[in-house]
Amino acid sequence: MGLVQDSGKFVIGLISRLTNQKGLDLVNAVLPQIVDEDTQVVVLGSGDQVYEDAFQYYESAYKGRVCANIMYDEARSHRIYAGADALLVPSQFEPCGLTQLIAMHYGTIPIVRETGGLKDTVEPYNMGLNSGNGFTFDRCDAGLLLNAINRAKAFYFDQRKYWDEMILWDMVKDLSWENSAKQYKDLYLSLA
């Protein structure tokens, strides 16, 4: 992917249609602050020219720290899920959202905006309770996105034991239809 290969880096994946709905204006606003000596960003997607151009610019400006794959490539998306430490999903709205579920299956911690299906599936990490399965922010605000990313980075580097526990929780979480159907059935029976 053209990134500097260093297992000590924090790698953030972004796999998305490149459109406003996906919160990419927020990413565009903070990307220079994200890619430091310890952090790399891998983008995969296509869409609005403004975002395609922006990510290609960042790849050029931050060689070895940003990789922009302006395309749709299913096989590459799975390699990014598997190789990234965190997945960024800052959507303005997201009725369901599968990308965070796929990421969790691979052991990639989601960083998401609390909206729709993202809020339903990603519980913010609570250090006091040692619970949660990702990092979240609540409003479409670039500063809040940057804060969520920085919390995830700090946790990755400073609390690695707990980060690794969160990975395992995400990987074993039952997201099957069978589990959902049982929950609906139990709810129905409790009301009947």
Phi and psi restraints in degrees (value plus and minus 20) as a CYANA .aco file:
   2 GLY   PHI      66.5   106.5
   2 GLY   PSI     -12.7    27.3
   3 LEU   PHI    -107.9   -67.9
   3 LEU   PSI     133.9   173.9
   4 VAL   PHI     -84.8   -44.8
   4 VAL   PSI     106.6   146.6
   5 GLN   PHI    -104.7   -64.7
   5 GLN   PSI      92.6   132.6
   6 ASP   PHI    -174.8  -134.8
   6 ASP   PSI      92.3   132.3
   7 SER   PHI     -86.3   -46.3
   7 SER   PSI     -31.0     9.0
   8 GLY   PHI    -105.4   -65.4
   8 GLY   PSI     -24.1    15.9
   9 LYS   PHI    -103.5   -63.5
   9 LYS   PSI     130.7   170.7
  10 PHE   PHI    -112.6   -72.6
  10 PHE   PSI      97.6   137.6
  11 VAL   PHI    -127.3   -87.3
  11 VAL   PSI     102.9   142.9
  12 ILE   PHI    -126.6   -86.6
  12 ILE   PSI     107.0   147.0
  13 GLY   PHI    -119.5   -79.5
  13 GLY   PSI     127.3   167.3
  14 LEU   PHI    -156.3  -116.3
  14 LEU   PSI      87.4   127.4
  15 ILE   PHI    -138.6   -98.6
  15 ILE   PSI      91.0   131.0
  16 SER   PHI    -185.7  -145.7
  16 SER   PSI     139.2   179.2
  17 ARG   PHI     -88.8   -48.8
  17 ARG   PSI     118.5   158.5
  18 LEU   PHI    -111.1   -71.1
  18 LEU   PSI      61.9   101.9
  19 THR   PHI    -157.7  -117.7
  19 THR   PSI     145.0   185.0
  20 ASN   PHI     -77.5   -37.5
  20 ASN   PSI     -59.5   -19.5
  21 GLN   PHI     -73.3   -33.3
  21 GLN   PSI     -51.5   -11.5
  22 LYS   PHI    -104.1   -64.1
  22 LYS   PSI     -12.9    27.1
  23 GLY   PHI      53.8    93.8
  23 GLY   PSI       3.0    43.0
  24 LEU   PHI     -93.1   -53.1
  24 LEU   PSI     -38.0     2.0
  25 ASP   PHI     -82.7   -42.7
  25 ASP   PSI     -55.3   -15.3
  26 LEU   PHI     -88.2   -48.2
  26 LEU   PSI     -64.6   -24.6
  27 VAL   PHI     -81.6   -41.6
  27 VAL   PSI     -65.5   -25.5
  28 ASN   PHI     -78.4   -38.4
  28 ASN   PSI     -57.5   -17.5
  29 ALA   PHI     -90.3   -50.3
  29 ALA   PSI     -48.9    -8.9
  30 VAL   PHI    -133.7   -93.7
  30 VAL   PSI     -25.1    14.9
  31 LEU   PHI     -74.0   -34.0
  31 LEU   PSI     -63.2   -23.2
  32 PRO   PHI     -79.7   -39.7
  32 PRO   PSI     -47.2    -7.2
  33 GLN   PHI    -103.6   -63.6
  33 GLN   PSI     -37.8     2.2
  34 ILE   PHI    -101.5   -61.5
  34 ILE   PSI     -64.5   -24.5
  35 VAL   PHI    -103.2   -63.2
  35 VAL   PSI      71.3   111.3
  36 ASP   PHI    -127.1   -87.1
  36 ASP   PSI    -185.4  -145.4
  37 GLU   PHI     -86.3   -46.3
  37 GLU   PSI     -38.2     1.8
  38 ASP   PHI    -125.5   -85.5
  38 ASP   PSI     -21.0    19.0
  39 THR   PHI    -151.7  -111.7
  39 THR   PSI     118.4   158.4
  40 GLN   PHI    -147.0  -107.0
  40 GLN   PSI     132.2   172.2
  41 VAL   PHI    -148.6  -108.6
  41 VAL   PSI     111.0   151.0
  42 VAL   PHI    -137.3   -97.3
  42 VAL   PSI     102.2   142.2
  43 VAL   PHI    -130.8   -90.8
  43 VAL   PSI     116.7   156.7
  44 LEU   PHI    -155.6  -115.6
  44 LEU   PSI     102.3   142.3
  45 GLY   PHI     140.1   180.1
  45 GLY   PSI     151.7   191.7
  46 SER   PHI    -163.0  -123.0
  46 SER   PSI     143.2   183.2
  47 GLY   PHI     141.8   181.8
  47 GLY   PSI    -147.0  -107.0
  48 ASP   PHI     -84.7   -44.7
  48 ASP   PSI     114.0   154.0
  49 GLN   PHI     -75.5   -35.5
  49 GLN   PSI     -57.7   -17.7
  50 VAL   PHI     -79.8   -39.8
  50 VAL   PSI     -58.3   -18.3
  51 TYR   PHI    -100.1   -60.1
  51 TYR   PSI     -57.8   -17.8
  52 GLU   PHI     -78.0   -38.0
  52 GLU   PSI     -67.6   -27.6
  53 ASP   PHI     -83.7   -43.7
  53 ASP   PSI     -62.0   -22.0
  54 ALA   PHI     -81.9   -41.9
  54 ALA   PSI     -66.8   -26.8
  55 PHE   PHI     -88.9   -48.9
  55 PHE   PSI     -53.9   -13.9
  56 GLN   PHI     -86.5   -46.5
  56 GLN   PSI     -57.7   -17.7
  57 TYR   PHI     -81.7   -41.7
  57 TYR   PSI     -67.4   -27.4
  58 TYR   PHI     -82.2   -42.2
  58 TYR   PSI     -56.4   -16.4
  59 GLU   PHI     -82.1   -42.1
  59 GLU   PSI     -60.8   -20.8
  60 SER   PHI     -90.3   -50.3
  60 SER   PSI     -62.0   -22.0
  61 ALA   PHI     -93.0   -53.0
  61 ALA   PSI     -49.5    -9.5
  62 TYR   PHI    -142.6  -102.6
  62 TYR   PSI      37.0    77.0
  63 LYS   PHI     -72.4   -32.4
  63 LYS   PSI     113.3   153.3
  64 GLY   PHI      63.7   103.7
  64 GLY   PSI     -31.3     8.7
  65 ARG   PHI    -136.7   -96.7
  65 ARG   PSI     -41.4    -1.4
  66 VAL   PHI    -149.6  -109.6
  66 VAL   PSI     114.9   154.9
  67 CYS   PHI    -146.3  -106.3
  67 CYS   PSI     103.5   143.5
  68 ALA   PHI    -132.2   -92.2
  68 ALA   PSI      88.8   128.8
  69 ASN   PHI    -119.8   -79.8
  69 ASN   PSI      74.1   114.1
  70 ILE   PHI    -108.3   -68.3
  70 ILE   PSI      65.5   105.5
  71 MET   PHI    -195.4  -155.4
  71 MET   PSI     151.2   191.2
  72 TYR   PHI    -129.3   -89.3
  72 TYR   PSI     105.7   145.7
  73 ASP   PHI    -171.5  -131.5
  73 ASP   PSI      81.4   121.4
  74 GLU   PHI     -77.7   -37.7
  74 GLU   PSI     -66.1   -26.1
  75 ALA   PHI     -82.9   -42.9
  75 ALA   PSI     -61.4   -21.4
  76 ARG   PHI     -85.9   -45.9
  76 ARG   PSI     -56.3   -16.3
  77 SER   PHI     -80.0   -40.0
  77 SER   PSI     -60.9   -20.9
  78 HIS   PHI     -88.1   -48.1
  78 HIS   PSI     -53.0   -13.0
  79 ARG   PHI     -88.5   -48.5
  79 ARG   PSI     -55.6   -15.6
  80 ILE   PHI     -89.0   -49.0
  80 ILE   PSI     -66.0   -26.0
  81 TYR   PHI     -73.5   -33.5
  81 TYR   PSI     -65.9   -25.9
  82 ALA   PHI     -90.9   -50.9
  82 ALA   PSI     -50.7   -10.7
  83 GLY   PHI    -116.2   -76.2
  83 GLY   PSI     -37.3     2.7
  84 ALA   PHI    -103.2   -63.2
  84 ALA   PSI     136.0   176.0
  85 ASP   PHI    -107.4   -67.4
  85 ASP   PSI     -54.7   -14.7
  86 ALA   PHI    -159.5  -119.5
  86 ALA   PSI     134.1   174.1
  87 LEU   PHI    -140.8  -100.8
  87 LEU   PSI     110.1   150.1
  88 LEU   PHI    -116.3   -76.3
  88 LEU   PSI     104.3   144.3
  89 VAL   PHI    -157.7  -117.7
  89 VAL   PSI      60.4   100.4
  90 PRO   PHI    -114.0   -74.0
  90 PRO   PSI      17.4    57.4
  91 SER   PHI     -74.9   -34.9
  91 SER   PSI     124.7   164.7
  92 GLN   PHI     -88.3   -48.3
  92 GLN   PSI     -62.3   -22.3
  93 PHE   PHI    -167.7  -127.7
  93 PHE   PSI     130.5   170.5
  94 GLU   PHI    -175.6  -135.6
  94 GLU   PSI      75.6   115.6
  95 PRO   PHI     -74.1   -34.1
  95 PRO   PSI     -60.3   -20.3
  96 CYS   PHI    -148.3  -108.3
  96 CYS   PSI     -92.8   -52.8
  97 GLY   PHI      65.7   105.7
  97 GLY   PSI      85.8   125.8
  98 LEU   PHI    -118.9   -78.9
  98 LEU   PSI     -47.4    -7.4
  99 THR   PHI     -79.1   -39.1
  99 THR   PSI     -59.1   -19.1
 100 GLN   PHI     -88.8   -48.8
 100 GLN   PSI     -51.7   -11.7
 101 LEU   PHI     -90.4   -50.4
 101 LEU   PSI     -61.3   -21.3
 102 ILE   PHI     -83.0   -43.0
 102 ILE   PSI     -65.1   -25.1
 103 ALA   PHI     -77.8   -37.8
 103 ALA   PSI     -66.2   -26.2
 104 MET   PHI     -82.4   -42.4
 104 MET   PSI     -58.4   -18.4
 105 HIS   PHI     -78.8   -38.8
 105 HIS   PSI     -55.4   -15.4
 106 TYR   PHI    -103.4   -63.4
 106 TYR   PSI     -26.7    13.3
 107 GLY   PHI      66.0   106.0
 107 GLY   PSI       4.3    44.3
 108 THR   PHI    -124.3   -84.3
 108 THR   PSI     103.4   143.4
 109 ILE   PHI     -97.5   -57.5
 109 ILE   PSI     107.6   147.6
 110 PRO   PHI    -100.1   -60.1
 110 PRO   PSI     121.3   161.3
 111 ILE   PHI    -138.9   -98.9
 111 ILE   PSI      89.3   129.3
 112 VAL   PHI    -153.6  -113.6
 112 VAL   PSI     139.7   179.7
 113 ARG   PHI    -105.3   -65.3
 113 ARG   PSI     119.3   159.3
 114 GLU   PHI     -95.3   -55.3
 114 GLU   PSI      69.3   109.3
 115 THR   PHI    -171.0  -131.0
 115 THR   PSI     122.8   162.8
 116 GLY   PHI      28.0    68.0
 116 GLY   PSI    -151.6  -111.6
 117 GLY   PHI     -85.6   -45.6
 117 GLY   PSI     -43.4    -3.4
 118 LEU   PHI     -86.5   -46.5
 118 LEU   PSI     -63.3   -23.3
 119 LYS   PHI     -87.2   -47.2
 119 LYS   PSI     -54.5   -14.5
 120 ASP   PHI     -88.7   -48.7
 120 ASP   PSI     -47.3    -7.3
 121 THR   PHI    -132.4   -92.4
 121 THR   PSI     -34.4     5.6
 122 VAL   PHI    -137.8   -97.8
 122 VAL   PSI      92.3   132.3
 123 GLU   PHI    -113.2   -73.2
 123 GLU   PSI     106.7   146.7
 124 PRO   PHI     -79.7   -39.7
 124 PRO   PSI     118.3   158.3
 125 TYR   PHI     -85.7   -45.7
 125 TYR   PSI     114.1   154.1
 126 ASN   PHI    -139.4   -99.4
 126 ASN   PSI      88.8   128.8
 127 MET   PHI     -84.5   -44.5
 127 MET   PSI     -57.5   -17.5
 128 GLY   PHI     -81.4   -41.4
 128 GLY   PSI     -57.7   -17.7
 129 LEU   PHI    -117.7   -77.7
 129 LEU   PSI     -27.1    12.9
 130 ASN   PHI      28.6    68.6
 130 ASN   PSI      35.8    75.8
 131 SER   PHI    -159.1  -119.1
 131 SER   PSI     143.7   183.7
 132 GLY   PHI      91.2   131.2
 132 GLY   PSI     146.3   186.3
 133 ASN   PHI    -155.2  -115.2
 133 ASN   PSI      -2.7    37.3
 134 GLY   PHI    -198.9  -158.9
 134 GLY   PSI    -188.6  -148.6
 135 PHE   PHI    -144.5  -104.5
 135 PHE   PSI     117.1   157.1
 136 THR   PHI    -154.0  -114.0
 136 THR   PSI     144.4   184.4
 137 PHE   PHI    -164.0  -124.0
 137 PHE   PSI     133.7   173.7
 138 ASP   PHI    -120.5   -80.5
 138 ASP   PSI     -48.3    -8.3
 139 ARG   PHI    -137.7   -97.7
 139 ARG   PSI     136.4   176.4
 140 CYS   PHI     -92.6   -52.6
 140 CYS   PSI      64.8   104.8
 141 ASP   PHI    -163.8  -123.8
 141 ASP   PSI     105.7   145.7
 142 ALA   PHI     -79.8   -39.8
 142 ALA   PSI     -57.9   -17.9
 143 GLY   PHI     -83.5   -43.5
 143 GLY   PSI     -58.5   -18.5
 144 LEU   PHI     -89.2   -49.2
 144 LEU   PSI     -57.9   -17.9
 145 LEU   PHI     -81.2   -41.2
 145 LEU   PSI     -68.1   -28.1
 146 LEU   PHI     -80.4   -40.4
 146 LEU   PSI     -60.3   -20.3
 147 ASN   PHI     -81.5   -41.5
 147 ASN   PSI     -63.7   -23.7
 148 ALA   PHI     -82.9   -42.9
 148 ALA   PSI     -62.2   -22.2
 149 ILE   PHI     -83.7   -43.7
 149 ILE   PSI     -64.4   -24.4
 150 ASN   PHI     -86.1   -46.1
 150 ASN   PSI     -55.1   -15.1
 151 ARG   PHI     -84.0   -44.0
 151 ARG   PSI     -62.9   -22.9
 152 ALA   PHI     -83.7   -43.7
 152 ALA   PSI     -65.0   -25.0
 153 LYS   PHI     -80.8   -40.8
 153 LYS   PSI     -66.6   -26.6
 154 ALA   PHI     -81.7   -41.7
 154 ALA   PSI     -61.3   -21.3
 155 PHE   PHI     -85.0   -45.0
 155 PHE   PSI     -62.2   -22.2
 156 TYR   PHI     -78.4   -38.4
 156 TYR   PSI     -66.2   -26.2
 157 PHE   PHI    -102.5   -62.5
 157 PHE   PSI     -55.1   -15.1
 158 ASP   PHI    -118.2   -78.2
 158 ASP   PSI     -41.3    -1.3
 159 GLN   PHI    -150.2  -110.2
 159 GLN   PSI      28.7    68.7
 160 ARG   PHI     -78.5   -38.5
 160 ARG   PSI     -55.7   -15.7
 161 LYS   PHI     -78.4   -38.4
 161 LYS   PSI     -65.1   -25.1
 162 TYR   PHI     -94.2   -54.2
 162 TYR   PSI     -52.7   -12.7
 163 TRP   PHI     -79.4   -39.4
 163 TRP   PSI     -67.2   -27.2
 164 ASP   PHI     -84.1   -44.1
 164 ASP   PSI     -54.8   -14.8
 165 GLU   PHI     -82.9   -42.9
 165 GLU   PSI     -62.4   -22.4
 166 MET   PHI     -82.5   -42.5
 166 MET   PSI     -59.3   -19.3
 167 ILE   PHI     -76.4   -36.4
 167 ILE   PSI     -67.9   -27.9
 168 LEU   PHI     -84.0   -44.0
 168 LEU   PSI     -61.2   -21.2
 169 TRP   PHI     -78.3   -38.3
 169 TRP   PSI     -65.0   -25.0
 170 ASP   PHI     -85.0   -45.0
 170 ASP   PSI     -59.0   -19.0
 171 MET   PHI     -90.7   -50.7
 171 MET   PSI     -48.6    -8.6
 172 VAL   PHI    -118.5   -78.5
 172 VAL   PSI     -22.9    17.1
 173 LYS   PHI     -81.1   -41.1
 173 LYS   PSI     111.2   151.2
 174 ASP   PHI    -105.3   -65.3
 174 ASP   PSI      85.7   125.7
 175 LEU   PHI    -129.6   -89.6
 175 LEU   PSI       1.8    41.8
 176 SER   PHI     -96.2   -56.2
 176 SER   PSI     140.9   180.9
 177 TRP   PHI     -83.6   -43.6
 177 TRP   PSI     -53.8   -13.8
 178 GLU   PHI     -78.6   -38.6
 178 GLU   PSI     -64.1   -24.1
 179 ASN   PHI     -85.8   -45.8
 179 ASN   PSI     -65.4   -25.4
 180 SER   PHI     -81.9   -41.9
 180 SER   PSI     -63.9   -23.9
 181 ALA   PHI     -81.8   -41.8
 181 ALA   PSI     -60.2   -20.2
 182 LYS   PHI     -83.4   -43.4
 182 LYS   PSI     -61.8   -21.8
 183 GLN   PHI     -82.5   -42.5
 183 GLN   PSI     -63.0   -23.0
 184 TYR   PHI     -84.4   -44.4
 184 TYR   PSI     -61.8   -21.8
 185 LYS   PHI     -83.1   -43.1
 185 LYS   PSI     -65.3   -25.3
 186 ASP   PHI     -81.2   -41.2
 186 ASP   PSI     -60.6   -20.6
 187 LEU   PHI     -83.6   -43.6
 187 LEU   PSI     -66.1   -26.1
 188 TYR   PHI     -79.2   -39.2
 188 TYR   PSI     -67.5   -27.5
 189 LEU   PHI     -84.8   -44.8
 189 LEU   PSI     -53.4   -13.4
 190 SER   PHI     -90.7   -50.7
 190 SER   PSI     -44.6    -4.6
 191 LEU   PHI    -109.6   -69.6
 191 LEU   PSI     -41.6    -1.6
